[in-house]
């Protein structure tokens, strides 16, 4: 719950950022946090998962904890020191030919942030392993609250005080020229605060480093790091490469800012799929030994897709309201939202399909599928971004996840066949797209006020829901006929 709420609260800062910062400034925020996703994997190098594996099975748990913690503290200090020491040449290299150069202090600040977060990962993992949910969640919630309050204070309250009451103490704390640096410095503060709150776990350890155990941990962890990198390429490669691949370097950061802000509007689908993942994996494994497990998995997929298409149409039909989640300067990128929503639907279906290699002990296929997706992402972004700008990045995301979904289904049906209702899947997704384009057609032909536009879209959404219910009812009646129609002598209870 703390993880989901944390993601949601951080997303709720987007309306602040997109109204306070210009598009190019928000592009800097988008870029820096895209690099964080990769560096987090490098700094933790799969050791958190390895800790879970060995802590549960090893007889000397304190030795596992001490070895893991010493390893990650040492490597984090080394890597952070390297980034700080070479921050200026790294900033120059990343900036390339664009007109807005990256500030070296950003790299130094994020080195501290990522190192602190990596070191925190092991104590947090220990709390999870020991079922200390209250302490785990309370630290997470408190740090998130401090982060949100500091952002609101420096980016909303202080500027208002400077404008209305220049002599107030709050106005004296605020420097308008500091800009997006407030976001990064606040993150430094909250990451270090997390370490302070975890001090009991960090200090309550016997500092004994076991070299043999460490080698086993690393051998187990490194393949996870490689798979993690592949997954992050699918997630963040477009935002990292966009400033370098766009032909017009003068507007590169503006386009990145618009893309990053509009990407957030697909958050409802993303949050649904992430929440589903938290619940689905334990459910799938718990049902693996039951008689009709595969039929259950097919049914879960069916209703998952139904929920996703309702989210897709709900967001698109009320985009005139939802778009105000971001500042008006970013509205030019709204055309990528339906593409990214469909991309997240494909990713959610891929999560459903992934159960085949987890239950059949063929987990190496998970890494291969991630690597295939990463290759598709890299190639399509290099080809499409120079031609189409951020629209190319959105299409690359959709095509990547659709390809991973299709390949996983094809291979999975050979190794662990599940009777997914592909016809219903195609009908449900196809009808949602048809109703979406119907709405686009109606609005293109008739000039409507915002109120009438919402009324028409509500009718379209209700009509789609009615078609979906009618289709499900008819399909279920047909299945009952197939099951029981030929057995005239079956008693009423069985029917």
MOPEZI-V42529 format. One record per residue. SS is DSSP state (H for helix, E for strand, L for the rest). PHI is phi in whole degrees, -180 to 180 (999 if undefined). BURIAL is b if it has 16 or more other ideal C-beta (glycine too) atoms within 10 Angstrom, else e. Layout:
ss,phi,burial
SS,PHI,BURIAL
SS,PHI,BURIAL
//
This chain:
ss,phi,burial
L,999,e
H,-66,e
H,-68,e
H,-67,e
H,-63,e
H,-61,b
H,-61,b
H,-66,e
H,-66,e
H,-66,e
H,-67,b
L,-69,e
L,-81,b
H,-59,b
H,-58,e
H,-69,b
H,-60,b
H,-78,b
H,-104,e
H,-86,b
L,-102,b
L,-69,b
H,-58,b
H,-67,b
H,-67,b
H,-67,b
H,-60,b
H,-65,b
H,-61,b
H,-60,b
H,-64,b
H,-64,b
H,-76,b
H,-71,b
H,-64,b
H,-60,b
H,-60,b
H,-76,b
H,-68,b
H,-60,b
H,-68,b
H,-64,e
H,-70,b
H,-94,b
L,37,b
L,73,b
H,-72,b
H,-63,b
H,-67,b
H,-61,b
H,-59,b
H,-57,b
H,-63,e
H,-84,b
H,-64,b
H,-76,e
H,-102,e
L,-78,b
L,-73,e
L,-103,e
H,-68,e
H,-63,e
H,-67,b
H,-64,b
H,-65,b
H,-64,b
H,-64,b
H,-64,b
H,-67,b
H,-62,b
H,-62,b
H,-76,b
H,-66,e
H,-63,e
H,-68,b
H,-68,b
H,-63,e
H,-65,e
H,-66,b
H,-65,b
H,-61,e
H,-62,e
H,-65,b
H,-66,b
H,-63,e
L,-109,e
H,-62,b
H,-67,e
H,-64,e
H,-66,b
H,-63,b
H,-65,e
H,-66,e
H,-66,b
H,-64,b
L,59,e
L,-99,e
L,-71,b
L,-79,e
L,-106,b
L,-72,e
L,-78,b
L,-80,b
H,-59,b
H,-64,e
H,-60,b
H,-64,b
H,-64,b
H,-63,b
H,-72,b
H,-61,b
H,-66,b
H,-59,b
H,-68,b
H,-63,b
H,-63,b
H,-66,b
H,-66,b
H,-64,b
H,-67,b
H,-61,b
H,-71,b
H,-59,b
H,-63,b
H,-63,b
H,-65,b
H,-62,b
H,-65,e
H,-64,e
L,-92,e
L,61,e
L,-90,e
H,-66,e
H,-65,e
H,-66,b
H,-56,b
H,-70,b
H,-65,e
H,-64,b
H,-59,b
H,-63,e
H,-64,e
H,-65,b
H,-61,b
H,-61,e
H,-62,e
H,-59,b
H,-64,b
H,-64,e
H,-65,b
H,-63,b
H,-65,e
H,-64,b
H,-81,b
H,-101,b
H,-119,e
H,-68,e
H,-63,b
H,-60,e
H,-65,e
H,-65,b
H,-63,b
H,-76,e
H,-94,e
L,-146,e
L,-56,e
L,-89,e
L,-74,e
H,-64,e
H,-66,e
H,-63,b
H,-71,e
L,-86,e
L,-108,b
L,-119,e
H,-58,e
H,-77,e
H,-71,e
L,54,b
L,-68,b
H,-60,e
H,-59,b
H,-60,b
H,-73,b
H,-66,b
H,-61,b
H,-66,b
H,-59,b
H,-60,e
H,-72,b
H,-67,b
H,-69,e
H,-61,b
H,-59,b
H,-62,e
H,-61,e
H,-67,b
L,-93,b
H,-54,e
H,-57,e
H,-74,b
H,-72,b
H,-93,e
L,-86,e
L,-150,b
L,-86,e
L,-77,e
L,-123,e
L,-98,e
L,-102,b
H,-62,e
H,-63,e
H,-64,b
H,-60,b
H,-62,e
H,-65,b
H,-61,b
H,-69,e
H,-60,e
H,-70,b
H,-83,b
H,-60,e
H,-60,e
H,-65,b
H,-65,b
H,-64,e
H,-63,b
H,-64,b
H,-61,b
H,-61,b
H,-63,b
H,-71,b
H,-62,b
H,-62,b
H,-83,b
H,-132,b
H,-60,b
H,-62,b
H,-74,b
H,-75,b
H,-88,b
H,-55,b
H,-61,b
H,-88,b
H,-94,b
L,-68,b
L,-69,e
L,-91,e
H,-69,e
H,-70,e
H,-113,b
H,-60,b
H,-70,b
H,-64,b
H,-63,b
H,-64,b
H,-63,b
H,-65,b
H,-62,b
H,-63,b
H,-70,b
H,-69,b
H,-57,b
H,-67,b
H,-71,b
H,-89,b
H,-65,b
H,-62,b
H,-67,b
H,-63,b
H,-64,b
H,-63,b
H,-67,b
H,-67,b
H,-64,e
H,-59,b
H,-62,e
H,-59,e
H,-88,e
H,-72,b
H,-60,e
H,-60,e
H,-64,e
H,-61,b
H,-68,e
H,-67,e
L,-95,b
L,-59,e
L,-90,e
L,-79,e
L,-64,e
L,-109,e
H,-61,b
H,-65,b
H,-64,e
H,-65,b
H,-61,b
H,-64,b
H,-67,e
H,-60,b
H,-59,b
H,-59,b
H,-75,e
H,-62,b
H,-64,b
H,-59,b
H,-65,b
H,-65,b
H,-70,b
H,-67,b
H,-64,b
H,-56,b
H,-69,b
H,-60,b
H,-65,b
H,-72,b
H,-70,b
L,-114,e
H,-62,b
H,-62,e
H,-94,e
H,-63,b
H,-61,b
H,-74,e
H,-62,b
L,-112,b
L,-69,b
H,-64,e
H,-66,b
H,-104,b
H,-64,e
H,-61,e
H,-95,b
H,-62,b
H,-67,e
H,-84,b
H,-63,b
H,-61,b
H,-66,b
H,-71,b
H,-63,b
H,-66,b
H,-62,b
H,-68,b
H,-62,b
H,-62,b
H,-64,b
H,-64,b
H,-64,b
H,-60,b
H,-60,b
H,-61,b
H,-66,b
L,-63,b
H,-64,b
H,-65,b
H,-83,b
H,-78,b
H,-81,b
L,-95,e
L,58,e
L,-118,e
L,-67,e
H,-61,e
H,-66,b
H,-62,b
H,-66,b
H,-63,e
H,-65,b
H,-65,b
H,-67,b
H,-62,b
H,-62,b
H,-64,b
H,-63,e
H,-63,b
H,-60,b
H,-62,b
H,-63,e
H,-68,b
H,-65,b
H,-63,e
H,-80,e
H,-92,b
H,-61,b
H,-62,e
H,-87,e
H,-124,e
L,67,b
H,-70,b
H,-63,b
H,-63,b
H,-65,b
H,-65,b
H,-64,b
H,-62,b
H,-63,b
H,-63,b
H,-65,b
H,-63,b
H,-69,b
H,-66,b
H,-65,b
H,-61,b
H,-62,b
H,-65,e
H,-66,b
H,-63,b
H,-64,b
H,-62,e
H,-72,b
H,-61,b
H,-68,e
H,-83,e
H,-95,e
L,-149,b
L,-66,e
L,-118,b
L,-78,e
L,-66,b
L,-87,e
H,-64,e
H,-63,e
H,-67,b
H,-58,b
H,-64,e
H,-64,e
H,-63,b
H,-67,b
H,-62,e
H,-67,b
H,-64,b
H,-67,e
H,-62,e
H,-70,b
H,-64,b
H,-69,e
H,-62,e
H,-63,b
H,-60,e
H,-64,e
H,-62,e
H,-76,e
H,-73,e
H,-89,e
L,-131,e
L,-85,e
L,-117,e
L,-70,e
H,-63,e
H,-65,e
H,-66,e
H,-61,b
H,-65,b
H,-64,e
H,-62,b
H,-67,b
H,-64,e
H,-63,e
H,-62,b
H,-65,b
H,-66,e
H,-64,e
H,-62,b
H,-60,e
H,-65,e
H,-63,b
H,-65,b
H,-64,e
H,-62,e
H,-64,e
H,-64,e
H,-65,e
H,-65,e
H,-65,e
H,-67,e
H,-65,e
H,-65,e
H,-64,e
H,-64,e
H,-64,e
H,-64,e
H,-74,e
H,-123,e
L,-64,e
L,-84,e
L,-101,e
L,-68,e
L,-91,e
L,-64,e
L,-72,e
L,-63,e
L,-64,e
L,-63,e
L,-63,e
//
